[in-house]
């Protein structure tokens, strides 16, 4: 990820584990914009990302930071929340 990209129309941003050093910058830059940030690093949601994808027992699981979603002005459906591990800041 480089800062020269025009992401003004971005609605979903995936930050993979290889870009984890950029997570704090991305979160700071887009925290209050309606951008759904998704990542797969262990500390993604604790750093302010909205959705973390992780493997568990041969399945793909999701963790959702509801505080980060609220800051971005996004509402997460109750159906999705019922399937996820919900965390707060």
PLY file of the C-alpha trace (Angstrom):
ply
format ascii 1.0
element vertex 89
property float x
property float y
property float z
element edge 88
property int vertex1
property int vertex2
end_header
0.00 0.00 0.00
1.37 3.38 -0.88
-0.02 6.76 0.00
-0.21 7.87 -3.62
-3.36 5.87 -4.37
-6.62 7.77 -4.73
-8.92 6.01 -2.29
-11.61 8.66 -2.04
-14.24 6.34 -3.52
-13.09 3.27 -1.58
-15.84 1.49 0.38
-13.97 -1.63 1.53
-10.25 -1.83 2.21
-8.47 -5.13 2.86
-5.13 -4.93 4.66
-3.39 -8.30 4.57
-0.91 -9.56 7.13
2.02 -8.58 4.91
0.94 -4.91 5.15
0.44 -5.01 8.93
3.00 -2.24 9.54
0.67 0.07 7.57
-2.38 -0.75 9.70
-2.04 2.19 12.14
-1.63 4.67 9.26
-4.60 3.24 7.35
-6.79 3.19 10.46
-5.88 6.79 11.34
-6.50 7.97 7.80
-9.89 6.28 7.34
-11.21 5.90 10.92
-13.97 8.49 10.56
-14.80 7.82 6.91
-17.39 5.26 5.80
-14.77 2.70 4.76
-15.08 -0.90 5.93
-11.56 -1.93 6.94
-10.89 -5.68 6.83
-7.70 -7.43 7.81
-6.18 -10.73 8.82
-3.45 -9.78 11.30
-3.84 -10.92 14.92
-4.15 -7.39 16.30
-6.16 -5.81 13.47
-9.31 -5.04 15.47
-7.38 -4.00 18.58
-5.57 -1.44 16.40
-8.90 0.00 15.25
-9.74 -2.11 12.20
-13.39 -3.08 11.82
-13.36 -6.74 10.70
-10.65 -9.34 11.24
-10.75 -12.67 9.40
-9.03 -15.60 11.08
-8.94 -19.40 10.79
-10.28 -21.54 13.62
-10.97 -25.28 13.56
-10.78 -25.46 9.75
-13.25 -22.58 9.36
-12.91 -18.89 8.59
-14.15 -16.81 11.52
-14.80 -13.09 11.88
-14.13 -10.63 14.66
-15.84 -7.25 14.59
-14.81 -4.10 16.43
-18.16 -2.38 16.90
-16.59 0.82 18.24
-14.47 1.17 15.07
-17.55 0.56 12.91
-19.45 3.24 14.81
-16.61 5.77 14.38
-16.70 5.12 10.64
-20.46 5.66 10.60
-21.14 2.06 9.57
-23.86 -0.19 10.93
-23.17 -3.92 11.09
-26.20 -6.16 10.63
-27.39 -8.10 13.65
-27.21 -11.30 11.60
-23.52 -10.75 10.92
-22.87 -9.77 14.53
-24.51 -13.03 15.69
-21.90 -14.98 13.69
-18.92 -12.95 14.86
-16.79 -12.49 17.92
-17.64 -8.91 18.90
-14.94 -6.74 20.47
-14.78 -3.15 21.62
-11.88 -0.69 21.86
0 1
1 2
2 3
3 4
4 5
5 6
6 7
7 8
8 9
9 10
10 11
11 12
12 13
13 14
14 15
15 16
16 17
17 18
18 19
19 20
20 21
21 22
22 23
23 24
24 25
25 26
26 27
27 28
28 29
29 30
30 31
31 32
32 33
33 34
34 35
35 36
36 37
37 38
38 39
39 40
40 41
41 42
42 43
43 44
44 45
45 46
46 47
47 48
48 49
49 50
50 51
51 52
52 53
53 54
54 55
55 56
56 57
57 58
58 59
59 60
60 61
61 62
62 63
63 64
64 65
65 66
66 67
67 68
68 69
69 70
70 71
71 72
72 73
73 74
74 75
75 76
76 77
77 78
78 79
79 80
80 81
81 82
82 83
83 84
84 85
85 86
86 87
87 88
